[in-house]
Amino acid sequence: MLIFSPWVQAADPIKIGMSAPFSGRAERLGLDYRAGAELAFSQFNQQGGLAGQPLQLISLDDGYEPDRTVDNTRQLVFQEKVLALFGYIGTPTSNAVLPLLRHEQIPFIAPFSGADLLRQPDDHFIYNFRASYAQEASTQIRYLVDKLKFKKIALLIQADEFGASVERNFLEELHKRQLKPLAISRFKRNTSDLADAVATLAASQAEVVLTVGTYQVLIEAIELGAAQKFNPLYSVVSFTGISELARLLDHRSRVLASMVMPNPQHSKLNLVAAYRQQLRAQSTDKSTAGRQRAATPISDVALEGFAAATLLISALKQCAASLTRSCLLQALPQQSLFDFPLQYDARRHQASQQIHLVWLKNQTLEAVAE
């Protein structure tokens, strides 16, 4: 999908590439992230782009399947010759293209993943916007174990690099407290076959199930458990797609979520106000393109896409005199983001350290009183 300014530009566009799931069981993650980014990119283009150069987002569907991500990335890098890659969705998909990225040293900006494998000291071509899964796991366990005193814990884990990364983070936090999970149950990425995984959890009689997966799979797991009268407290990490999960969730379910963005429904931050203002502007756009995009949801994933795109635009402006990959990578850590706190960790190439806990209740996100 190509995103252009609504008016014709003579200057060559600045090409940015994105591979994400725009179809399949994780499609809401890709669609929402891109929709949020488009809010910032469209405004940038309407204001004239970078000295007349529009920003062109070339986004390709990978269905959350690593092999397709590799094919897409080769097309973006070698055929489209993009300046940078942006907003890739997922750990297994990002991991699949790391060898190519390391060889080409192309900027890999704001992947939608908190995995440690994207936070290695030598990978200076990566710019992580969001906080890590290690930070999410630590925050969740401090609340669930240290404060609420839960000890009977099980894990429901997606069986790939994403699941392995977060599982390791959870196990490290539990080990610090001399705890071991009652069960670790795994399922295949993009699967709809969860019967055995849920049966294992139910047999464990856990009070809390720490989960690693996407919104659709976890909804099905929660419903299968409820049918077996297994109704523990579930926890989910940010990659799940918190807003979409809340929308689909049965009101009787108990779910705690860790988010790397502020609550898009209720936060008073200027960042969230700017995001919601652009949503309103989009919804009143009378152009054909505006009508097509009017269904953009208010969500944590879209807010993250908007935030990451805003940072990218800010860095592009700083590099206006010499728009190179090197300049872009040097500029990104120097950017600010409205009133959203950033504290760049150079070793982990990570800008934000923010984690928020919320309860999912009646299709809304309710802040945890810590």
N, C-alpha and C positions, 0 to 999 in steps of 0.2 A: 504494500500500500504506500502511495506517495502522498506526502502532505505538502501542499504549496500555499503560498499566499493567495488570497482571492483575486489579486490583481497581477497583471503580467509583468514579469521581471526580465530585463535584458541581460543582467549579469549572471555569470555562472553560479549555480547554487552551491551551498556548503552541504556536502552529503554526509549524513549520519546514518549508520546501519543498526537495525534491531532485529533479533530473532527471538520469537516468543510464541507461546501457544495462543492462537486465535481461533482454534477449534479444539474439540475434544473435552475431556473431563476436567481439565485445568484452564479452560479458555477464559474464564472470567478474570484470572490473574493477568494474562496478557492484554486482554481488551481494556481492563480498567487502568492498568499502568500506562498503556499507550494513550488512552483517553485523557488521563491527567496530564501527561507530557504535552499532548496536542494543545491543551489550553494555553500553556506558556509559549510553545513554538508558534502558534497561530498569531498570538498577540505580538510576538517579536517580528514576524513577517509583515503584519499589518502596519507596524511602525517603521518599516523600511529595511528590516533585516540588518545585516552588518555592512554599513556603507553601501547599501543597494543590493547586497548579496542575500537572497532568501535562504533560509535553512530548509533543506529537503530531508525528511525522515523516510528512509526506505525500510519498511518493516515486512518481514517474511515469517510465515507460519511454520513452526516446527512441531506443533502438537505435543509439546513437552517430551519429545523423543530425541535423545542425543545424536543419533545418526543424521537426522534431518537438520539438527543445529549445525553440524559440521558442514554439510552441503550448503546451507544458507550462508554460513560465515565465509566459505571460500568464494561464493558468488559476490558477497558484499565487499570483500577485500580485494579480490583479483579482477572482477568484472566491473563492479560499480565504483571501485577505488574510493571508498568512503574515507573521510578524515578520521573517524573514530567509530567505535561500536558502543552502543548505549542500551541500557535497560533490558539486558538478557534476563530471562525468567528461569531461575532454578539452579540448583547445585549440579545435578548430573549433566545437564545441558552445558553449563559453563565449564565444567571439568573436561568435557569432551573436546572443547576447542582450545584448552590451555596450551597444548604443544604448538599449535599453529600461532597462537597469540604470542607465545614466548619467542618464536622464531621471527615473527614480523615486528614485534614490539609496537603493536598498534594500540592506542588508548582503549581501554575496556572500562567504560564509565558507568558507575551506579548499577551493577548487577543486582537483581532482586534475589539476594541470597546472603545469609549470614555465616556461611561456612568458613572454617579455618583455612581450607585449601585455597581460598581466594585472598588470604591475608598473610601470605608468605613474604618475608623481608625483601627478597631479591626481585619480586615481581613489581617493579616500579611503574609498569605500564597500566596497572590496575588502580582505579580510584573507587573505593567503597564509600558510598554515602551513609548507608544504614549501620546501626549497631549489629553486633555479631550474635550468633546463636549461643555462644558461650555466655554472653552477657544475659541473654534471655533465660537460659537454663538456670543460671545463678539466681536471677531475680525470682523466678518461679519457685525454686526449691527453698529459698529463704522464706517466702511467704507460706508455702504449703506445709513445709516441715518445721521450720524454726518458729513460725508464728501460730499456724493452725494445728501443729503437732500431729500431722498425718504420718503414719509409718508403713501402712499396708499399701504399697505402691506397685503398679505394673506399667509396662511400656507397650505401646502400639506403634510400630515403626515401619515406615516405607523402606523396602529392601533395596536401597541404592546408596549413592554417595551422600545424598541429602539425609537419609535416615541414619546412616552410619555416623555422620558428623554430629548430628544433634544427640543421638544415642550416647556417643562418647562424652559429650558435654554433661548430659544428665547423670551418667554413671559416675563421673568424676565428682559431681556435687553430692550425690548420695554417699559415695565412698568417704568423703570428708566427714560425714555424719554417722559412719559405721552402719550404713543401710545398704541392702541389696534388694532389687526388685523381686517381687513374688513370681513374676512371669515377664518374658519379653516375647511379644507376638509380632510377627512380620507379615507384610503383604506386598505384592508386586505393584510397581508404579502403574497408574492408569487402569488398575484392575477394578472389576465389579464383583470379584469372588472373595468375600470376606468371612464366610461362615466359619472356617477353621480358626482363623485369627481371633474372632470374637468369642468362639467357644473356649479357647485357651484362656482368654481374659476372664470370662465368667467363672471358669473353674478355679481361678486364683482367688476369687472373692476379695479382690483389691478394693480399697476405698477410693483410691485415686488412680486414674490412668493418664499417664503422660503420653501425648500423641505427637507423631511427626507425619504429616500428610496434607493433602489438599482438601478443601471444603467439601467437595462432593463425596469423596471416600469416607471422610469422618462422619458426615451426616448418616451415611448408610451403616457405618459401624455402630453409631449411637442408637439408631433405630433397631438394628439387629440385637444389640444388647438389651434394650428395653423389652423386646419381645420375649426374651429369656429371663425377664425380671432382674436384669443386671443393670443397675442405675448408679454407677459411681460418679464422682466428680471427675470431669475430664479437663485436661489442660491442653491448650494449643499454642503453637508458636506463630509468629507474624506471617510466615510464608503461607499459612493455611488460607488466607483470605478472610480476615476477621469479619468484615462487614457483610460479605456474601454468606458466610456461615451463620451469622446472626439472623439474616433474612430468612434462611431456610430452616432454622432450628425449631424444634418443638419447644413450646414455652415451659414444659416440665423438666427439660434437661438442665443439668448444672454444668456450666462450662466457664472456665477461667482462661483468659487469653493474655499473652504478652505481646505488646505492640511496639514497633520502633518509631511510630508516628503518633502525634497527639490525636485525641479523639476528633474525627472530622465532623461529628455531629454537634459537639458542645464546646470545643476548645475556644478560648478567647484570644489565642495567639494571632498576631498580625499575619503570619504565614497562612493560617487557616482562613482568615478573613479574605486574604487575596485570592486564595483558591476558590472560595465560595463566590466571591465577586465575579471571577472569570466564568464560573458555572452559570451564574445568572446572565452574564453578558452573552454567553453562548446560547442560552435558552431563548433569548429575545432576538437572536440573529435571524433576519427574515430571508437570508439567502438560502438557496437549495442546500448547500453544504451545511449551513447552520441547522436546517431542519433535520438533516440526516444524523447530526451529532447530538441532537437535543436530548437523547436518552442517557447521556453520560451520568452515571450514578454518583452519589456522595459516598465515598468509600475510603478506607485507609490506604488501599493499594493505589487508587487514583491520586490521592493526596501525595503519596510517595513519588509517583511519576511526575506530578507537578513540581514538587520540591527539587527533584533531581534535574529536571529540565531547566528550572530556574537557575540552578548552580551552573549548569553547562553553558547557558546563555551568558551569564555573568563572566565566565572564563573566556568565552569567545570574544566578548567585547574588550577584555583586557588584552587579548592577542590581536586586535584589529590591525595593528601596524605590521605584524608578521605572523600570519595564521599558519602555524606549523603544529605538528603533533607534539613536538618537544615543548613548545610554548604552552599548549593546552594543558599538558600534564604538570607543568610547573605552576600554572595559574590556578588550577582547581583547588588545591589545598589552601589558597589564600582568600577564597571567597567567603562571604557571609550570606546568611539566609534569613532575611527579615529579623524577627526576634527569636528564631529557633536556635537553641544553643549548639554550636559546633566547637569541637576540641580535637583538632586533627592529630591522629596517631600515625606518625611517619613510618614506624616499623610495620604496622598492620595496614597502612594505606587506607585509613578509615576516618571519616569526618565526624560522624555523630556517635555519641555514647548514650543516647537517650533510650530508656525502656519505660513503658507504661503498662500497668496491669489493669485489666477491665473484666467485669462480669458481663456475659452475654445474657440479656434478659428482655423478653418481649420485643425482639428485633431491634433493641437498642444496646449501646455500649455504656455501662455504668462503671465509673472509676472505682477502683478498690481503695478502701480506707486503710492505709498501711500504718 
